[in-house]
């Protein structure tokens, strides 16, 4: 993996873990509002296997509270399970 790609992945993972709204605004400039950006972040965080599972479980709980689904539109996995 080249250094530029590794740096971008590291930055993405940091932004997912820290819920960095400035990063989201830069990456999703055409999103209609910050709620849509936050929803996108939690969906991505739930799916991302490169971050600790504690963050992924927290996003699963948040998505469940919002009555949301996975990135691909399918239902969330049962509580305690995560995508692989």
Secondary structure, DSSP 4 states (H G I P E B T S, - for coil): --HHHHHHHHHHHHHHHHT-HHHHHHHTTTSSSHHHHHHHHHHHHHH-TTS-HHHHHHHHHHHHHTT---TTSPPPPPTT----
